[in-house]
């Protein structure tokens, strides 16, 4: 399942790219800017501000949606709404106050859509990037599309947290030209506390991937309270520098652009409501990498 195709992107790999966003993620990073991607199933977004006061269309269509008699506001009981009921709501709301995220993925249809911009890929040395969510949770889909893209002269990249079984990575690896892979921390306990995942699995995947990957770019979201110290960034840089195929590392300063999505999903936002504002920290990390490694470390938006 996928939830978006973003065309003419210049931030997720080389050149002009199309980004295919897939549903489902095996981590629960509290700073995630695409929380609608976490579930492998359809997601329901609701914006009370766009709701028509006297409209009953959604509550008539779904028993899990009611209008409060006192406030006259729509109440969405997500715990009792099934995936099939969410799908049935797709065309119900006239203002899109209720919107459904997620589309069934068909290899041929997605391939045809992605190929429409091939002239732009060719002119800019761009291509297609698989993102998410965690695209490696759908390895067959990614491998099938990436293989067809490569056969048609389109460069492929993938954004991954690497928190998947190795077999998923191995299935996709032959068809990926560039890995834009997250390394969020080096401390197992802190990573588990914040992201609810196994850092050991991620490190093992990196060590297995490094000898066979064409190119690995490590990406580090720098998050206040999580990994925003000199020592933590230096440890991440050291690990990245030890990997074959890795010559680049991108520092991604924490931002809050995804906060509103949490409100639409009725999810708590557990990270800081202020973006990272510590350019000196990022500069010191770059200086450390320049002095102690051969990595090209840059700060990206």
N, C-alpha and C positions, 0 to 999 in steps of 0.2 A: 504494500500500500504506500502511496505517496501523497503529499499534500501541497506541493507547489513546484512550478518550474519558473525559475527566475532567469530572464534573458539579459544579455548585455552586461553581465557582471565583470568587474575588473579587480575584485578583491579576494577571490578564492582560487588562485592559480594564475598561471601566465596568460597574458593576452585577454581577449574578449571571450567570455565563457557563458554557457548555460549551466545553471545549477539545478540538479534534480534533488529535491528534498524528500527523503523517505521517512515513513512513520516508524516509531518504536525506538526505545533506548534502554540500555541495560544499567545506566547510572541514574542518579538523582541529584545532579549538581544544583545547588540552590540558586546559582546565578544564571542558569540556563536562559538564553534569550528566545528559545523556541519551545516553551513548555507544552505547546499543543502537539509537539512531536513525540512526547514521551510514550504515550500509549500506542500499542500496535494497532488498535482499533480506531474507529472514528471518534473524534472529539467534538464536543458541543460548546460553542462560545455564546455568551449572552451579554448584551450591552443594554442595560435598563434605560439608558438615555435615549435610545432610538426606538423604544417600545411605544406603540400607539395605545392610549389609555383604554379605549373601549374594545380593543381587538381581542377576540377569543380564539383565533385560528389555531394557535399552538396548543392551548389547553384542550381544545376540542379534539385535536389530533393525538395527544399524548396524555395519559392519565398521570404521568409523573410531573406535569406542569400545571400549576394552579394560579389563580389570581387572588391575592389576599383581600379579604372583604373590608379591612380597615384602611390599609395603605393604598389599596388598588394596584399594588405592584405584583409583577409576575414572580412566582416562586418556582425555581427549578430544583426538583429533588433528584439529583444526579445518581443517587444510590439505587434508585428503583427503575431507572430508564435503561433499557437494553440497547445493545448496539443496533439491532434492527429498528427500534423505535427512533433512535437518533437519525438513521438513514432516511426514515420516512419523513423527517422534519425538514429535509433539504430545501424543498420548494414551498414551504408553508408560510414563512414570515415575509410580509410584503416590504418591510424596511430593512431586512437582514439584521435586526436586533438579535435574532437567533441565527447562527450560521454553523454549518457542519464542516469540519475539517477532515479531509481524507478522501482519496479516490482509489478505486481498484487499479492496480498496476498491470498493464498489458505490454509485453516486451515490444511487439511490433509497433503499436500506437505510440509508445514513448520514444522509440528509436526514430520514427518518422518525424515526430515533433522536434526532437533534438537536432536532427539533420537539416532542418529548415535554415539554420543560421551558419551552415558550413562555410559559406563565403567569408563571413566575418572571422570564423576560427582561422581560416587559411591566411587571411590578410594580416592577422595580429599574432599568429602563432599561439592561438588560444585553443579552446576545446570544451569538453564537458566535465563538470565536477559533480560527483555524488556526495550528497550531504544528508543531514537529518535534523534531529534524531541520530541514530547510529545506523548507517547504511549497511554495515557488515552483519546486521541482524537479518538481512535479506540477501544472503550471498549469491544464491542462484540468479536472482533477478539482476543484481549488479553485474555478475560475471557474463550473463547472456547479453546484456545491453552493451557493456564495455567491449566485449569481444567483437560485436558487430560494428561498433564505432571505430575500433582500431583497424578492422578490415577495410573500412571506408576512409582511412586516412585522418581520423579525428583523434587528437590527444586526449587522454583520460587522466583524471585526478580523483582522489577520494579524501574526504574529511572524516576522520575516525578518532574515537576515544580509545580504540584498541581493546576495549573491555568485552571481548567475545571469545568463544573457543577458537583455538588455533586453526581448526579445520575450516572455519569461515574465512579467515585471512588467507589461508593457503589456496582456497578455491578461487579467490578473486585476484590474487597477486599477479598471475601471468598477464592480466589484461589492464593493469594500472601503471601509468607512466610516472605519476607523482603521488606520493603519500603526504597529505597534510594532516599530521597525526599529533594529537594532544599528549603532552606529558605534564600533568598538572601538579605533581608533587613527587617526592622521593620517600617520604615517611608513610609507611603502611597504615599505621594507626590513625594518623590525621586524615589521610585520604579516605579511609573507611568511615570516619566520623562525618566528614563533609559530603562525600560523593556516594557513599553507601556501596562501594565496590572494592574489588581486590586489586591492589597495586601490583601484587606478585604476578597476577595473570597478565597485566599490561606489560610489565617489564619482560616477561618471558616471550610475549608476542613480538616485542621490539627486537629482542636478541635473535629470534628465529627469522624475522623478516629482513633484518639488516643485510645479511649476505646475499639475498636474492632480489631485493628491491632495486629498481633503477634509480630512484631518487626519494629521499625522505626529508621532509621539512618538519621539524618539531615546532609545535605551537604551544605557547604557554599563556593561558589566561592568568593575569596577575590580579589576584583578588584580595581586598583588604581583610586582614585577620586570618587568611588561609595560607598564602605563600608570598606575602609582600615583605620579606626580609632579605638582606644580602645573602645570608647563609643558605636559605632555601633556594633562591634563584641560582646561586653558585653550584649547589648540588645537582640541580636539574641540568644546568649547562654541562657539567662534568659528565653526566650520564649520556647526554645527547652526543657529546664529542667522542664518546667511546664507540659509537655505532658506525659501522660501515654504511656507505650510501647517504650519510647525513652530513651535510656541509652548511646547512642553514637552520637558524632558529628565529622564530618570530615571537616577540613579546607583545601580548594583547592586553592593554590596560582595561581593567574592569569598567563597564558602563552600565547604565540602568535603562537602556532603550526597550527592554522586554517587560518592564514592570506591569504595564497596562494589560498584557495578555493574562497575567495571573488573576487579575480582577475579573476578566471575561470568563475565565475557567473556574472561578470561585476557589482558587488555590491561594494559600498564604505565601507571601514573598519573604524569605528568611535571610536575605542578604542586605547589605548596606543600601540605603536609598541615595547615597552619594557616590559618584564615580571616583575612581582612583585619581588622585592628584599628587603624584610623587615622581616628577620627571628625574629628580636626582637619583632615585633608586634605579630606574631603568637605565640611566646613563652609566651608573656604576656597574651594573650587570654587563653592559656592552663592553666596558673597559676591561672587566675581568675576563670575558671571553676572548677579547683581542690579545690580552697578555698571556693567557694560559692555554688557549686552544686555537684551532684553525677554523672554528665556526664563524660564519658571517651572521652576526646577531643584529636584527633590526626591530624597531618598534613599529607596529602596525595599528591601524584604527580598528 
